[in-house]
Amino acid sequence: LGGWAQEVSKRYRDWQEGNEELSPEEEHQFNQLSALGFEFDVVAEVRTARSWQENFEAFLDFRTKYGHSNVPARWKGDMRLGTWANIQRIEYKLLSEGKTSKLTQEKYEKLLNTGFVWQSEKDRRAMRE
């Protein structure tokens, strides 16, 4: 569904910018989606970069709202947060293997002190098998 919403949003944006022609039926479909409250700019949130600190604050909001610190890597509620959480896990793994990592000691401690889940659900399942 997310892929469909992104494609519809891209076509709508192209149409609004005059880069794409639509049939009357397609215009009608866009109008129906709009009347239903469809947000056509679903990828705008993904395109806007956030700093590490802004993502950390979004993580804290997630933890407060959902009562846990396990942000899914592909979380649809905030794709940037899911991607950021996955990157923190990758950087932590590099750090724990003694490899070069962008995860500083300060960032590591901030995440550790908030109960950040370092292994994805996929990794935890693999360890149980």
DRENPA-3360 file (N, C-alpha, C; in nm, 2 decimals, always signed):
BEGIN
1 = LGGWAQEV = +0.08/-0.12/+0.00/+0.00/+0.00/+0.00/+0.09/+0.13/+0.00 ~ +0.20/+0.12/+0.07/+0.29/+0.24/+0.08/+0.34/+0.27/-0.06 ~ +0.38/+0.17/-0.13/+0.43/+0.19/-0.27/+0.33/+0.25/-0.36 ~ +0.21/+0.21/-0.35/+0.10/+0.26/-0.43/+0.08/+0.41/-0.39 ~ +0.08/+0.44/-0.26/+0.06/+0.58/-0.21/+0.17/+0.67/-0.27 ~ +0.29/+0.62/-0.27/+0.40/+0.70/-0.32/+0.39/+0.72/-0.47 ~ +0.35/+0.62/-0.54/+0.33/+0.64/-0.69/+0.22/+0.74/-0.72 ~ +0.10/+0.72/-0.65/-0.01/+0.82/-0.66/+0.04/+0.96/-0.63;
9 = SKRYRDWQ = +0.11/+0.97/-0.52/+0.16/+1.10/-0.48/+0.25/+1.17/-0.59 ~ +0.34/+1.08/-0.65/+0.43/+1.13/-0.75/+0.35/+1.17/-0.87 ~ +0.25/+1.09/-0.92/+0.17/+1.13/-1.03/+0.09/+1.26/-1.01 ~ +0.04/+1.27/-0.89/-0.04/+1.39/-0.85/+0.05/+1.51/-0.86 ~ +0.17/+1.50/-0.80/+0.27/+1.61/-0.80/+0.31/+1.65/-0.94 ~ +0.34/+1.55/-1.02/+0.37/+1.58/-1.16/+0.26/+1.64/-1.24 ~ +0.13/+1.60/-1.21/+0.02/+1.66/-1.27/+0.00/+1.81/-1.23 ~ +0.01/+1.83/-1.10/+0.00/+1.97/-1.05/+0.11/+2.06/-1.10;
17 = EGNEELSP = +0.23/+2.01/-1.13/+0.34/+2.09/-1.18/+0.33/+2.10/-1.33 ~ +0.23/+2.04/-1.39/+0.22/+2.04/-1.54/+0.31/+1.95/-1.62 ~ +0.37/+1.85/-1.55/+0.46/+1.76/-1.61/+0.39/+1.63/-1.66 ~ +0.26/+1.62/-1.63/+0.19/+1.49/-1.67/+0.05/+1.53/-1.71 ~ +0.00/+1.47/-1.82/-0.14/+1.49/-1.86/-0.22/+1.37/-1.80 ~ -0.34/+1.40/-1.76/-0.43/+1.30/-1.70/-0.56/+1.29/-1.79 ~ -0.61/+1.17/-1.79/-0.74/+1.16/-1.86/-0.85/+1.21/-1.76 ~ -0.97/+1.25/-1.81/-1.07/+1.29/-1.73/-1.11/+1.19/-1.61;
25 = EEEHQFNQ = -1.09/+1.06/-1.65/-1.12/+0.96/-1.55/-1.01/+0.97/-1.43 ~ -0.89/+0.98/-1.47/-0.78/+0.99/-1.37/-0.80/+1.12/-1.28 ~ -0.84/+1.23/-1.35/-0.86/+1.35/-1.27/-0.98/+1.33/-1.17 ~ -1.08/+1.26/-1.21/-1.19/+1.23/-1.13/-1.14/+1.14/-1.01 ~ -1.06/+1.04/-1.04/-1.00/+0.96/-0.93/-0.92/+1.04/-0.83 ~ -0.84/+1.13/-0.88/-0.76/+1.22/-0.79/-0.86/+1.30/-0.70 ~ -0.97/+1.35/-0.76/-1.06/+1.43/-0.69/-1.14/+1.35/-0.58 ~ -1.16/+1.22/-0.62/-1.23/+1.13/-0.52/-1.13/+1.10/-0.40;
33 = LSALGFEF = -1.01/+1.08/-0.43/-0.91/+1.05/-0.33/-0.90/+1.18/-0.24 ~ -0.89/+1.29/-0.30/-0.88/+1.42/-0.22/-1.00/+1.43/-0.13 ~ -1.12/+1.40/-0.18/-1.24/+1.42/-0.10/-1.24/+1.32/+0.02 ~ -1.17/+1.21/+0.00/-1.16/+1.11/+0.11/-1.05/+1.15/+0.21 ~ -0.98/+1.26/+0.18/-0.88/+1.30/+0.28/-0.74/+1.24/+0.25 ~ -0.72/+1.18/+0.13/-0.59/+1.13/+0.10/-0.48/+1.24/+0.09 ~ -0.37/+1.21/+0.16/-0.26/+1.31/+0.16/-0.17/+1.27/+0.04 ~ -0.16/+1.36/-0.06/-0.09/+1.33/-0.18/+0.06/+1.35/-0.16;
41 = DVVAEVRT = +0.11/+1.41/-0.06/+0.25/+1.43/-0.04/+0.31/+1.34/+0.06 ~ +0.29/+1.21/+0.04/+0.33/+1.11/+0.14/+0.48/+1.10/+0.14 ~ +0.55/+1.13/+0.04/+0.70/+1.12/+0.04/+0.77/+1.25/+0.08 ~ +0.70/+1.36/+0.11/+0.76/+1.48/+0.15/+0.84/+1.46/+0.28 ~ +0.78/+1.38/+0.37/+0.84/+1.35/+0.50/+0.97/+1.28/+0.48 ~ +0.97/+1.19/+0.39/+1.10/+1.11/+0.36/+1.20/+1.20/+0.30 ~ +1.17/+1.30/+0.22/+1.26/+1.38/+0.15/+1.33/+1.48/+0.24 ~ +1.26/+1.52/+0.35/+1.31/+1.62/+0.45/+1.41/+1.55/+0.55;
49 = ARSWQENF = +1.53/+1.59/+0.54/+1.63/+1.54/+0.63/+1.61/+1.59/+0.78 ~ +1.65/+1.50/+0.87/+1.65/+1.54/+1.01/+1.79/+1.51/+1.07 ~ +1.82/+1.59/+1.16/+1.95/+1.57/+1.23/+1.95/+1.45/+1.32 ~ +2.06/+1.40/+1.37/+2.06/+1.29/+1.46/+1.98/+1.32/+1.58 ~ +2.00/+1.44/+1.64/+1.92/+1.48/+1.76/+1.77/+1.49/+1.73 ~ +1.73/+1.54/+1.62/+1.59/+1.54/+1.59/+1.53/+1.40/+1.58 ~ +1.61/+1.31/+1.52/+1.56/+1.17/+1.51/+1.56/+1.11/+1.65 ~ +1.66/+1.14/+1.74/+1.66/+1.09/+1.87/+1.53/+1.14/+1.95;
57 = EAFLDFRT = +1.50/+1.26/+1.93/+1.38/+1.32/+1.99/+1.25/+1.25/+1.94 ~ +1.25/+1.22/+1.81/+1.14/+1.14/+1.75/+1.13/+1.00/+1.81 ~ +1.25/+0.94/+1.84/+1.26/+0.81/+1.90/+1.20/+0.82/+2.04 ~ +1.23/+0.92/+2.12/+1.18/+0.94/+2.25/+1.03/+0.96/+2.25 ~ +0.98/+1.03/+2.15/+0.83/+1.04/+2.14/+0.77/+0.91/+2.11 ~ +0.84/+0.83/+2.02/+0.79/+0.69/+1.99/+0.78/+0.61/+2.11 ~ +0.89/+0.61/+2.19/+0.90/+0.53/+2.32/+0.78/+0.57/+2.41 ~ +0.76/+0.70/+2.43/+0.65/+0.75/+2.51/+0.51/+0.70/+2.46;
65 = KYGHSNVP = +0.49/+0.72/+2.33/+0.36/+0.68/+2.27/+0.33/+0.53/+2.28 ~ +0.43/+0.45/+2.24/+0.41/+0.31/+2.23/+0.46/+0.22/+2.35 ~ +0.53/+0.28/+2.44/+0.56/+0.21/+2.56/+0.68/+0.11/+2.55 ~ +0.75/+0.12/+2.44/+0.87/+0.04/+2.41/+0.97/+0.11/+2.33 ~ +1.09/+0.06/+2.32/+1.20/+0.13/+2.24/+1.24/+0.05/+2.12 ~ +1.15/-0.04/+2.07/+1.19/-0.12/+1.95/+1.13/-0.06/+1.83 ~ +1.19/+0.04/+1.77/+1.14/+0.10/+1.64/+1.17/+0.00/+1.53 ~ +1.06/-0.04/+1.46/+1.08/-0.13/+1.34/+1.17/-0.06/+1.24;
73 = ARWKGDMR = +1.25/-0.13/+1.17/+1.34/-0.08/+1.07/+1.26/-0.02/+0.95 ~ +1.14/-0.08/+0.92/+1.06/-0.04/+0.81/+0.92/+0.01/+0.87 ~ +0.93/+0.09/+0.97/+0.81/+0.14/+1.04/+0.74/+0.25/+0.95 ~ +0.62/+0.22/+0.91/+0.54/+0.31/+0.82/+0.49/+0.43/+0.89 ~ +0.49/+0.43/+1.02/+0.44/+0.55/+1.09/+0.54/+0.67/+1.08 ~ +0.66/+0.64/+1.06/+0.76/+0.75/+1.04/+0.88/+0.68/+0.97 ~ +0.88/+0.68/+0.84/+0.98/+0.60/+0.77/+1.13/+0.65/+0.80 ~ +1.14/+0.78/+0.82/+1.27/+0.83/+0.86/+1.32/+0.78/+0.99;
81 = LGTWANIQ = +1.23/+0.77/+1.09/+1.27/+0.71/+1.22/+1.31/+0.57/+1.21 ~ +1.23/+0.49/+1.13/+1.26/+0.35/+1.11/+1.40/+0.33/+1.05 ~ +1.43/+0.41/+0.95/+1.56/+0.41/+0.88/+1.67/+0.45/+0.97 ~ +1.65/+0.55/+1.05/+1.75/+0.60/+1.15/+1.77/+0.49/+1.25 ~ +1.67/+0.43/+1.30/+1.69/+0.32/+1.40/+1.77/+0.21/+1.34 ~ +1.74/+0.17/+1.22/+1.82/+0.07/+1.16/+1.96/+0.10/+1.14 ~ +1.99/+0.23/+1.10/+2.13/+0.28/+1.09/+2.20/+0.27/+1.22 ~ +2.13/+0.31/+1.33/+2.19/+0.30/+1.47/+2.23/+0.16/+1.50;
89 = RIEYKLLS = +2.15/+0.06/+1.46/+2.18/-0.08/+1.48/+2.30/-0.12/+1.40 ~ +2.31/-0.08/+1.28/+2.42/-0.12/+1.19/+2.55/-0.06/+1.25 ~ +2.54/+0.07/+1.29/+2.66/+0.14/+1.34/+2.70/+0.08/+1.47 ~ +2.61/+0.03/+1.56/+2.64/-0.03/+1.68/+2.71/-0.17/+1.65 ~ +2.66/-0.24/+1.56/+2.72/-0.37/+1.52/+2.87/-0.35/+1.48 ~ +2.89/-0.25/+1.39/+3.03/-0.21/+1.35/+3.11/-0.18/+1.47 ~ +3.06/-0.10/+1.56/+3.13/-0.06/+1.68/+3.17/-0.18/+1.76 ~ +3.07/-0.27/+1.78/+3.10/-0.38/+1.87/+3.20/-0.48/+1.81;
97 = EGKTSKLT = +3.21/-0.47/+1.67/+3.31/-0.56/+1.61/+3.44/-0.49/+1.59 ~ +3.46/-0.37/+1.65/+3.59/-0.30/+1.65/+3.61/-0.24/+1.51 ~ +3.51/-0.22/+1.44/+3.52/-0.15/+1.31/+3.49/-0.01/+1.32 ~ +3.52/+0.07/+1.21/+3.49/+0.21/+1.21/+3.34/+0.23/+1.21 ~ +3.29/+0.32/+1.30/+3.15/+0.34/+1.31/+3.13/+0.49/+1.33 ~ +3.01/+0.54/+1.28/+2.97/+0.68/+1.31/+2.90/+0.70/+1.44 ~ +2.88/+0.59/+1.51/+2.81/+0.60/+1.64/+2.92/+0.64/+1.75 ~ +2.91/+0.76/+1.79/+3.00/+0.81/+1.89/+2.96/+0.75/+2.03;
105 = QEKYEKLL = +3.06/+0.76/+2.12/+3.03/+0.72/+2.26/+2.91/+0.79/+2.32 ~ +2.91/+0.92/+2.29/+2.80/+1.00/+2.35/+2.66/+0.96/+2.30 ~ +2.65/+0.93/+2.16/+2.53/+0.89/+2.10/+2.49/+0.75/+2.16 ~ +2.59/+0.66/+2.16/+2.57/+0.52/+2.21/+2.51/+0.53/+2.36 ~ +2.57/+0.61/+2.44/+2.52/+0.62/+2.58/+2.38/+0.68/+2.59 ~ +2.35/+0.78/+2.50/+2.22/+0.83/+2.50/+2.11/+0.72/+2.47 ~ +2.15/+0.65/+2.36/+2.06/+0.54/+2.32/+2.05/+0.43/+2.43 ~ +2.16/+0.39/+2.48/+2.17/+0.29/+2.58/+2.08/+0.33/+2.71;
113 = NTGFVWQS = +2.09/+0.45/+2.75/+2.02/+0.50/+2.87/+1.87/+0.51/+2.84 ~ +1.83/+0.51/+2.72/+1.68/+0.51/+2.69/+1.62/+0.38/+2.66 ~ +1.71/+0.27/+2.66/+1.66/+0.14/+2.64/+1.64/+0.10/+2.49 ~ +1.72/+0.17/+2.40/+1.71/+0.15/+2.26/+1.74/+0.00/+2.24 ~ +1.66/-0.06/+2.15/+1.68/-0.20/+2.12/+1.78/-0.22/+2.00 ~ +1.89/-0.28/+2.03/+2.00/-0.28/+1.94/+1.99/-0.39/+1.83 ~ +1.91/-0.49/+1.85/+1.89/-0.59/+1.75/+1.75/-0.58/+1.69 ~ +1.75/-0.59/+1.56/+1.62/-0.59/+1.50/+1.54/-0.72/+1.53;
121 = EKDRRAMR = +1.41/-0.72/+1.51/+1.33/-0.84/+1.53/+1.39/-0.96/+1.45 ~ +1.42/-0.92/+1.32/+1.48/-1.02/+1.23/+1.60/-1.09/+1.29 ~ +1.69/-1.01/+1.34/+1.82/-1.06/+1.40/+1.79/-1.14/+1.53 ~ +1.69/-1.10/+1.61/+1.66/-1.17/+1.73/+1.60/-1.31/+1.69 ~ +1.51/-1.31/+1.59/+1.46/-1.44/+1.54/+1.57/-1.54/+1.49 ~ +1.66/-1.48/+1.42/+1.77/-1.56/+1.37/+1.86/-1.62/+1.48 ~ +1.87/-1.55/+1.59/+1.95/-1.60/+1.70/+1.88/-1.72/+1.77 ~ +1.74/-1.71/+1.77/+1.67/-1.81/+1.84/+1.66/-1.94/+1.76;
129 = E = +1.68/-1.93/+1.63/+1.67/-2.05/+1.55/+1.80/-2.14/+1.56;
% end
